[in-house]
């Protein structure tokens, strides 16, 4: 459900995940660590994909149709 997130919100979520992980790393089980890693990877991949699409559009390689 990251579709509705702006890039700023995604970046903020990524930062919050980093901070949470740092604060509670000593208390996390291996399952928690795996879950956080997966969530972080999803957010990072979404940001990377948006960046790539933005750069391709800037170079007129793709045209992104934006809905209302």
mmCIF file as gemmi writes it, N, C-alpha and C atoms, coordinates in Angstrom:
data_model
loop_
_atom_site.group_PDB
_atom_site.id
_atom_site.type_symbol
_atom_site.label_atom_id
_atom_site.label_alt_id
_atom_site.label_comp_id
_atom_site.label_asym_id
_atom_site.label_entity_id
_atom_site.label_seq_id
_atom_site.pdbx_PDB_ins_code
_atom_site.Cartn_x
_atom_site.Cartn_y
_atom_site.Cartn_z
_atom_site.occupancy
_atom_site.B_iso_or_equiv
_atom_site.pdbx_formal_charge
_atom_site.auth_seq_id
_atom_site.auth_asym_id
_atom_site.pdbx_PDB_model_num
ATOM 1 N N . UNK Axp A 1 ? 0.824 -1.196 0 1 0 ? 1 A 1
ATOM 2 C CA . UNK Axp A 1 ? 0 0 0 1 0 ? 1 A 1
ATOM 3 C C . UNK Axp A 1 ? 0.863 1.252 0 1 0 ? 1 A 1
ATOM 4 N N . UNK Axp A 2 ? 2.004 1.191 -0.634 1 0 ? 2 A 1
ATOM 5 C CA . UNK Axp A 2 ? 2.891 2.346 -0.678 1 0 ? 2 A 1
ATOM 6 C C . UNK Axp A 2 ? 2.523 3.304 -1.804 1 0 ? 2 A 1
ATOM 7 N N . UNK Axp A 3 ? 1.572 2.911 -2.62 1 0 ? 3 A 1
ATOM 8 C CA . UNK Axp A 3 ? 1.182 3.717 -3.774 1 0 ? 3 A 1
ATOM 9 C C . UNK Axp A 3 ? 0.774 5.126 -3.373 1 0 ? 3 A 1
ATOM 10 N N . UNK Axp A 4 ? 0.049 5.266 -2.268 1 0 ? 4 A 1
ATOM 11 C CA . UNK Axp A 4 ? -0.428 6.559 -1.823 1 0 ? 4 A 1
ATOM 12 C C . UNK Axp A 4 ? 0.614 7.386 -1.08 1 0 ? 4 A 1
ATOM 13 N N . UNK Axp A 5 ? 1.785 6.817 -0.828 1 0 ? 5 A 1
ATOM 14 C CA . UNK Axp A 5 ? 2.83 7.535 -0.099 1 0 ? 5 A 1
ATOM 15 C C . UNK Axp A 5 ? 3.594 8.453 -1.048 1 0 ? 5 A 1
ATOM 16 N N . UNK Axp A 6 ? 3.871 9.658 -0.591 1 0 ? 6 A 1
ATOM 17 C CA . UNK Axp A 6 ? 4.764 10.536 -1.341 1 0 ? 6 A 1
ATOM 18 C C . UNK Axp A 6 ? 6.192 10.067 -1.104 1 0 ? 6 A 1
ATOM 19 N N . UNK Axp A 7 ? 7.114 10.592 -1.906 1 0 ? 7 A 1
ATOM 20 C CA . UNK Axp A 7 ? 8.518 10.237 -1.7 1 0 ? 7 A 1
ATOM 21 C C . UNK Axp A 7 ? 8.995 10.677 -0.319 1 0 ? 7 A 1
ATOM 22 N N . UNK Axp A 8 ? 8.477 11.824 0.136 1 0 ? 8 A 1
ATOM 23 C CA . UNK Axp A 8 ? 8.869 12.316 1.457 1 0 ? 8 A 1
ATOM 24 C C . UNK Axp A 8 ? 8.39 11.369 2.556 1 0 ? 8 A 1
ATOM 25 N N . UNK Axp A 9 ? 7.165 10.85 2.413 1 0 ? 9 A 1
ATOM 26 C CA . UNK Axp A 9 ? 6.645 9.917 3.415 1 0 ? 9 A 1
ATOM 27 C C . UNK Axp A 9 ? 7.423 8.604 3.394 1 0 ? 9 A 1
ATOM 28 N N . UNK Axp A 10 ? 7.78 8.145 2.196 1 0 ? 10 A 1
ATOM 29 C CA . UNK Axp A 10 ? 8.573 6.917 2.097 1 0 ? 10 A 1
ATOM 30 C C . UNK Axp A 10 ? 9.946 7.108 2.739 1 0 ? 10 A 1
ATOM 31 N N . UNK Axp A 11 ? 10.568 8.238 2.467 1 0 ? 11 A 1
ATOM 32 C CA . UNK Axp A 11 ? 11.877 8.522 3.054 1 0 ? 11 A 1
ATOM 33 C C . UNK Axp A 11 ? 11.763 8.609 4.571 1 0 ? 11 A 1
ATOM 34 N N . UNK Axp A 12 ? 10.691 9.232 5.042 1 0 ? 12 A 1
ATOM 35 C CA . UNK Axp A 12 ? 10.451 9.335 6.475 1 0 ? 12 A 1
ATOM 36 C C . UNK Axp A 12 ? 10.255 7.957 7.096 1 0 ? 12 A 1
ATOM 37 N N . UNK Axp A 13 ? 9.491 7.096 6.42 1 0 ? 13 A 1
ATOM 38 C CA . UNK Axp A 13 ? 9.277 5.732 6.908 1 0 ? 13 A 1
ATOM 39 C C . UNK Axp A 13 ? 10.599 4.979 6.968 1 0 ? 13 A 1
ATOM 40 N N . UNK Axp A 14 ? 11.417 5.132 5.957 1 0 ? 14 A 1
ATOM 41 C CA . UNK Axp A 14 ? 12.715 4.473 5.934 1 0 ? 14 A 1
ATOM 42 C C . UNK Axp A 14 ? 13.568 4.956 7.115 1 0 ? 14 A 1
ATOM 43 N N . UNK Axp A 15 ? 13.551 6.248 7.376 1 0 ? 15 A 1
ATOM 44 C CA . UNK Axp A 15 ? 14.291 6.814 8.498 1 0 ? 15 A 1
ATOM 45 C C . UNK Axp A 15 ? 13.755 6.276 9.824 1 0 ? 15 A 1
ATOM 46 N N . UNK Axp A 16 ? 12.437 6.231 9.963 1 0 ? 16 A 1
ATOM 47 C CA . UNK Axp A 16 ? 11.83 5.725 11.202 1 0 ? 16 A 1
ATOM 48 C C . UNK Axp A 16 ? 12.184 4.258 11.426 1 0 ? 16 A 1
ATOM 49 N N . UNK Axp A 17 ? 12.208 3.472 10.368 1 0 ? 17 A 1
ATOM 50 C CA . UNK Axp A 17 ? 12.601 2.063 10.493 1 0 ? 17 A 1
ATOM 51 C C . UNK Axp A 17 ? 14.041 1.952 10.97 1 0 ? 17 A 1
ATOM 52 N N . UNK Axp A 18 ? 14.907 2.799 10.418 1 0 ? 18 A 1
ATOM 53 C CA . UNK Axp A 18 ? 16.31 2.816 10.855 1 0 ? 18 A 1
ATOM 54 C C . UNK Axp A 18 ? 16.418 3.138 12.342 1 0 ? 18 A 1
ATOM 55 N N . UNK Axp A 19 ? 15.701 4.174 12.753 1 0 ? 19 A 1
ATOM 56 C CA . UNK Axp A 19 ? 15.766 4.611 14.148 1 0 ? 19 A 1
ATOM 57 C C . UNK Axp A 19 ? 15.191 3.547 15.089 1 0 ? 19 A 1
ATOM 58 N N . UNK Axp A 20 ? 14.079 2.955 14.713 1 0 ? 20 A 1
ATOM 59 C CA . UNK Axp A 20 ? 13.467 1.911 15.533 1 0 ? 20 A 1
ATOM 60 C C . UNK Axp A 20 ? 14.423 0.736 15.678 1 0 ? 20 A 1
ATOM 61 N N . UNK Axp A 21 ? 15.026 0.362 14.568 1 0 ? 21 A 1
ATOM 62 C CA . UNK Axp A 21 ? 15.963 -0.765 14.568 1 0 ? 21 A 1
ATOM 63 C C . UNK Axp A 21 ? 17.146 -0.472 15.479 1 0 ? 21 A 1
ATOM 64 N N . UNK Axp A 22 ? 17.681 0.738 15.406 1 0 ? 22 A 1
ATOM 65 C CA . UNK Axp A 22 ? 18.804 1.104 16.27 1 0 ? 22 A 1
ATOM 66 C C . UNK Axp A 22 ? 18.409 1.084 17.743 1 0 ? 22 A 1
ATOM 67 N N . UNK Axp A 23 ? 17.222 1.599 18.038 1 0 ? 23 A 1
ATOM 68 C CA . UNK Axp A 23 ? 16.772 1.696 19.431 1 0 ? 23 A 1
ATOM 69 C C . UNK Axp A 23 ? 16.455 0.336 20.045 1 0 ? 23 A 1
ATOM 70 N N . UNK Axp A 24 ? 15.931 -0.582 19.244 1 0 ? 24 A 1
ATOM 71 C CA . UNK Axp A 24 ? 15.449 -1.854 19.79 1 0 ? 24 A 1
ATOM 72 C C . UNK Axp A 24 ? 16.198 -3.082 19.282 1 0 ? 24 A 1
ATOM 73 N N . UNK Axp A 25 ? 17.31 -2.87 18.604 1 0 ? 25 A 1
ATOM 74 C CA . UNK Axp A 25 ? 18.038 -3.985 17.989 1 0 ? 25 A 1
ATOM 75 C C . UNK Axp A 25 ? 18.386 -5.084 18.985 1 0 ? 25 A 1
ATOM 76 N N . UNK Axp A 26 ? 18.724 -4.724 20.201 1 0 ? 26 A 1
ATOM 77 C CA . UNK Axp A 26 ? 19.119 -5.72 21.206 1 0 ? 26 A 1
ATOM 78 C C . UNK Axp A 26 ? 17.95 -6.595 21.656 1 0 ? 26 A 1
ATOM 79 N N . UNK Axp A 27 ? 16.731 -6.147 21.416 1 0 ? 27 A 1
ATOM 80 C CA . UNK Axp A 27 ? 15.55 -6.869 21.888 1 0 ? 27 A 1
ATOM 81 C C . UNK Axp A 27 ? 14.818 -7.639 20.785 1 0 ? 27 A 1
ATOM 82 N N . UNK Axp A 28 ? 15.293 -7.521 19.551 1 0 ? 28 A 1
ATOM 83 C CA . UNK Axp A 28 ? 14.594 -8.146 18.432 1 0 ? 28 A 1
ATOM 84 C C . UNK Axp A 28 ? 14.974 -9.613 18.278 1 0 ? 28 A 1
ATOM 85 N N . UNK Axp A 29 ? 13.973 -10.413 17.991 1 0 ? 29 A 1
ATOM 86 C CA . UNK Axp A 29 ? 14.217 -11.824 17.69 1 0 ? 29 A 1
ATOM 87 C C . UNK Axp A 29 ? 14.665 -11.927 16.234 1 0 ? 29 A 1
ATOM 88 N N . UNK Axp A 30 ? 15.22 -13.049 15.833 1 0 ? 30 A 1
ATOM 89 C CA . UNK Axp A 30 ? 15.585 -13.222 14.423 1 0 ? 30 A 1
ATOM 90 C C . UNK Axp A 30 ? 14.385 -13.028 13.478 1 0 ? 30 A 1
ATOM 91 N N . UNK Axp A 31 ? 13.201 -13.399 13.941 1 0 ? 31 A 1
ATOM 92 C CA . UNK Axp A 31 ? 11.994 -13.217 13.12 1 0 ? 31 A 1
ATOM 93 C C . UNK Axp A 31 ? 11.686 -11.733 12.943 1 0 ? 31 A 1
ATOM 94 N N . UNK Axp A 32 ? 11.853 -10.962 14.025 1 0 ? 32 A 1
ATOM 95 C CA . UNK Axp A 32 ? 11.646 -9.514 13.933 1 0 ? 32 A 1
ATOM 96 C C . UNK Axp A 32 ? 12.651 -8.89 12.963 1 0 ? 32 A 1
ATOM 97 N N . UNK Axp A 33 ? 13.898 -9.302 13.086 1 0 ? 33 A 1
ATOM 98 C CA . UNK Axp A 33 ? 14.955 -8.77 12.217 1 0 ? 33 A 1
ATOM 99 C C . UNK Axp A 33 ? 14.632 -9.065 10.762 1 0 ? 33 A 1
ATOM 100 N N . UNK Axp A 34 ? 14.204 -10.283 10.48 1 0 ? 34 A 1
ATOM 101 C CA . UNK Axp A 34 ? 13.851 -10.656 9.108 1 0 ? 34 A 1
ATOM 102 C C . UNK Axp A 34 ? 12.69 -9.804 8.6 1 0 ? 34 A 1
ATOM 103 N N . UNK Axp A 35 ? 11.674 -9.594 9.439 1 0 ? 35 A 1
ATOM 104 C CA . UNK Axp A 35 ? 10.518 -8.793 9.052 1 0 ? 35 A 1
ATOM 105 C C . UNK Axp A 35 ? 10.932 -7.353 8.762 1 0 ? 35 A 1
ATOM 106 N N . UNK Axp A 36 ? 11.75 -6.769 9.654 1 0 ? 36 A 1
ATOM 107 C CA . UNK Axp A 36 ? 12.223 -5.406 9.44 1 0 ? 36 A 1
ATOM 108 C C . UNK Axp A 36 ? 13.057 -5.302 8.176 1 0 ? 36 A 1
ATOM 109 N N . UNK Axp A 37 ? 13.925 -6.27 7.95 1 0 ? 37 A 1
ATOM 110 C CA . UNK Axp A 37 ? 14.749 -6.257 6.741 1 0 ? 37 A 1
ATOM 111 C C . UNK Axp A 37 ? 13.886 -6.312 5.482 1 0 ? 37 A 1
ATOM 112 N N . UNK Axp A 38 ? 12.859 -7.149 5.5 1 0 ? 38 A 1
ATOM 113 C CA . UNK Axp A 38 ? 11.965 -7.239 4.345 1 0 ? 38 A 1
ATOM 114 C C . UNK Axp A 38 ? 11.217 -5.931 4.125 1 0 ? 38 A 1
ATOM 115 N N . UNK Axp A 39 ? 10.697 -5.354 5.186 1 0 ? 39 A 1
ATOM 116 C CA . UNK Axp A 39 ? 9.975 -4.097 5.085 1 0 ? 39 A 1
ATOM 117 C C . UNK Axp A 39 ? 10.897 -2.988 4.593 1 0 ? 39 A 1
ATOM 118 N N . UNK Axp A 40 ? 12.095 -2.927 5.138 1 0 ? 40 A 1
ATOM 119 C CA . UNK Axp A 40 ? 13.06 -1.911 4.71 1 0 ? 40 A 1
ATOM 120 C C . UNK Axp A 40 ? 13.398 -2.083 3.23 1 0 ? 40 A 1
ATOM 121 N N . UNK Axp A 41 ? 13.603 -3.319 2.792 1 0 ? 41 A 1
ATOM 122 C CA . UNK Axp A 41 ? 13.908 -3.59 1.384 1 0 ? 41 A 1
ATOM 123 C C . UNK Axp A 41 ? 12.77 -3.164 0.469 1 0 ? 41 A 1
ATOM 124 N N . UNK Axp A 42 ? 11.533 -3.382 0.898 1 0 ? 42 A 1
ATOM 125 C CA . UNK Axp A 42 ? 10.373 -2.977 0.102 1 0 ? 42 A 1
ATOM 126 C C . UNK Axp A 42 ? 10.338 -1.46 -0.057 1 0 ? 42 A 1
ATOM 127 N N . UNK Axp A 43 ? 10.525 -0.746 1.045 1 0 ? 43 A 1
ATOM 128 C CA . UNK Axp A 43 ? 10.507 0.722 1.004 1 0 ? 43 A 1
ATOM 129 C C . UNK Axp A 43 ? 11.669 1.237 0.15 1 0 ? 43 A 1
ATOM 130 N N . UNK Axp A 44 ? 12.852 0.685 0.338 1 0 ? 44 A 1
ATOM 131 C CA . UNK Axp A 44 ? 14.023 1.114 -0.434 1 0 ? 44 A 1
ATOM 132 C C . UNK Axp A 44 ? 13.825 0.83 -1.923 1 0 ? 44 A 1
ATOM 133 N N . UNK Axp A 45 ? 13.255 -0.318 -2.255 1 0 ? 45 A 1
ATOM 134 C CA . UNK Axp A 45 ? 13.005 -0.664 -3.653 1 0 ? 45 A 1
ATOM 135 C C . UNK Axp A 45 ? 11.994 0.281 -4.289 1 0 ? 45 A 1
ATOM 136 N N . UNK Axp A 46 ? 10.975 0.645 -3.536 1 0 ? 46 A 1
ATOM 137 C CA . UNK Axp A 46 ? 9.975 1.592 -4.031 1 0 ? 46 A 1
ATOM 138 C C . UNK Axp A 46 ? 10.618 2.946 -4.314 1 0 ? 46 A 1
ATOM 139 N N . UNK Axp A 47 ? 11.444 3.423 -3.408 1 0 ? 47 A 1
ATOM 140 C CA . UNK Axp A 47 ? 12.139 4.697 -3.622 1 0 ? 47 A 1
ATOM 141 C C . UNK Axp A 47 ? 13.07 4.618 -4.829 1 0 ? 47 A 1
ATOM 142 N N . UNK Axp A 48 ? 13.797 3.506 -4.964 1 0 ? 48 A 1
ATOM 143 C CA . UNK Axp A 48 ? 14.701 3.325 -6.106 1 0 ? 48 A 1
ATOM 144 C C . UNK Axp A 48 ? 13.926 3.303 -7.418 1 0 ? 48 A 1
ATOM 145 N N . UNK Axp A 49 ? 12.794 2.612 -7.432 1 0 ? 49 A 1
ATOM 146 C CA . UNK Axp A 49 ? 11.981 2.517 -8.648 1 0 ? 49 A 1
ATOM 147 C C . UNK Axp A 49 ? 11.441 3.889 -9.035 1 0 ? 49 A 1
ATOM 148 N N . UNK Axp A 50 ? 10.976 4.649 -8.053 1 0 ? 50 A 1
ATOM 149 C CA . UNK Axp A 50 ? 10.466 5.997 -8.345 1 0 ? 50 A 1
ATOM 150 C C . UNK Axp A 50 ? 11.578 6.891 -8.881 1 0 ? 50 A 1
ATOM 151 N N . UNK Axp A 51 ? 12.765 6.79 -8.289 1 0 ? 51 A 1
ATOM 152 C CA . UNK Axp A 51 ? 13.898 7.578 -8.753 1 0 ? 51 A 1
ATOM 153 C C . UNK Axp A 51 ? 14.235 7.229 -10.197 1 0 ? 51 A 1
ATOM 154 N N . UNK Axp A 52 ? 14.27 5.925 -10.5 1 0 ? 52 A 1
ATOM 155 C CA . UNK Axp A 52 ? 14.595 5.479 -11.849 1 0 ? 52 A 1
ATOM 156 C C . UNK Axp A 52 ? 13.562 5.982 -12.855 1 0 ? 52 A 1
ATOM 157 N N . UNK Axp A 53 ? 12.288 5.836 -12.529 1 0 ? 53 A 1
ATOM 158 C CA . UNK Axp A 53 ? 11.245 6.312 -13.435 1 0 ? 53 A 1
ATOM 159 C C . UNK Axp A 53 ? 11.336 7.818 -13.653 1 0 ? 53 A 1
ATOM 160 N N . UNK Axp A 54 ? 11.634 8.544 -12.588 1 0 ? 54 A 1
ATOM 161 C CA . UNK Axp A 54 ? 11.774 10 -12.688 1 0 ? 54 A 1
ATOM 162 C C . UNK Axp A 54 ? 12.915 10.359 -13.635 1 0 ? 54 A 1
ATOM 163 N N . UNK Axp A 55 ? 14.055 9.679 -13.489 1 0 ? 55 A 1
ATOM 164 C CA . UNK Axp A 55 ? 15.209 9.948 -14.352 1 0 ? 55 A 1
ATOM 165 C C . UNK Axp A 55 ? 14.918 9.569 -15.804 1 0 ? 55 A 1
ATOM 166 N N . UNK Axp A 56 ? 14.23 8.447 -16.028 1 0 ? 56 A 1
ATOM 167 C CA . UNK Axp A 56 ? 13.885 8.044 -17.397 1 0 ? 56 A 1
ATOM 168 C C . UNK Axp A 56 ? 12.924 9.046 -18.032 1 0 ? 56 A 1
ATOM 169 N N . UNK Axp A 57 ? 12.003 9.558 -17.238 1 0 ? 57 A 1
ATOM 170 C CA . UNK Axp A 57 ? 11.067 10.547 -17.752 1 0 ? 57 A 1
ATOM 171 C C . UNK Axp A 57 ? 11.784 11.863 -18.062 1 0 ? 57 A 1
ATOM 172 N N . UNK Axp A 58 ? 12.704 12.27 -17.206 1 0 ? 58 A 1
ATOM 173 C CA . UNK Axp A 58 ? 13.462 13.497 -17.449 1 0 ? 58 A 1
ATOM 174 C C . UNK Axp A 58 ? 14.25 13.425 -18.746 1 0 ? 58 A 1
ATOM 175 N N . UNK Axp A 59 ? 14.681 12.243 -19.119 1 0 ? 59 A 1
ATOM 176 C CA . UNK Axp A 59 ? 15.472 12.059 -20.337 1 0 ? 59 A 1
ATOM 177 C C . UNK Axp A 59 ? 14.597 11.696 -21.537 1 0 ? 59 A 1
ATOM 178 N N . UNK Axp A 60 ? 13.292 11.781 -21.337 1 0 ? 60 A 1
ATOM 179 C CA . UNK Axp A 60 ? 12.299 11.525 -22.389 1 0 ? 60 A 1
ATOM 180 C C . UNK Axp A 60 ? 12.403 10.106 -22.958 1 0 ? 60 A 1
ATOM 181 N N . UNK Axp A 61 ? 12.77 9.183 -22.106 1 0 ? 61 A 1
ATOM 182 C CA . UNK Axp A 61 ? 12.824 7.769 -22.488 1 0 ? 61 A 1
ATOM 183 C C . UNK Axp A 61 ? 11.471 7.127 -22.26 1 0 ? 61 A 1
ATOM 184 N N . UNK Axp A 62 ? 10.782 7.531 -21.212 1 0 ? 62 A 1
ATOM 185 C CA . UNK Axp A 62 ? 9.422 7.06 -20.921 1 0 ? 62 A 1
ATOM 186 C C . UNK Axp A 62 ? 8.544 8.267 -20.628 1 0 ? 62 A 1
ATOM 187 N N . UNK Axp A 63 ? 7.253 8.085 -20.817 1 0 ? 63 A 1
ATOM 188 C CA . UNK Axp A 63 ? 6.281 9.116 -20.453 1 0 ? 63 A 1
ATOM 189 C C . UNK Axp A 63 ? 5.334 8.472 -19.458 1 0 ? 63 A 1
ATOM 190 N N . UNK Axp A 64 ? 5.229 9.077 -18.306 1 0 ? 64 A 1
ATOM 191 C CA . UNK Axp A 64 ? 4.396 8.53 -17.249 1 0 ? 64 A 1
ATOM 192 C C . UNK Axp A 64 ? 3.044 9.229 -17.278 1 0 ? 64 A 1
ATOM 193 N N . UNK Axp A 65 ? 1.995 8.448 -17.432 1 0 ? 65 A 1
ATOM 194 C CA . UNK Axp A 65 ? 0.633 8.971 -17.397 1 0 ? 65 A 1
ATOM 195 C C . UNK Axp A 65 ? 0.209 9.029 -15.945 1 0 ? 65 A 1
ATOM 196 N N . UNK Axp A 66 ? -0.133 10.199 -15.49 1 0 ? 66 A 1
ATOM 197 C CA . UNK Axp A 66 ? -0.543 10.37 -14.11 1 0 ? 66 A 1
ATOM 198 C C . UNK Axp A 66 ? -2.053 10.535 -14.044 1 0 ? 66 A 1
ATOM 199 N N . UNK Axp A 67 ? -2.663 9.761 -13.147 1 0 ? 67 A 1
ATOM 200 C CA . UNK Axp A 67 ? -4.107 9.836 -12.969 1 0 ? 67 A 1
ATOM 201 C C . UNK Axp A 67 ? -4.497 11.006 -12.093 1 0 ? 67 A 1
ATOM 202 N N . UNK Axp A 68 ? -5.779 11.283 -12.109 1 0 ? 68 A 1
ATOM 203 C CA . UNK Axp A 68 ? -6.27 12.409 -11.308 1 0 ? 68 A 1
ATOM 204 C C . UNK Axp A 68 ? -6.472 12.015 -9.868 1 0 ? 68 A 1
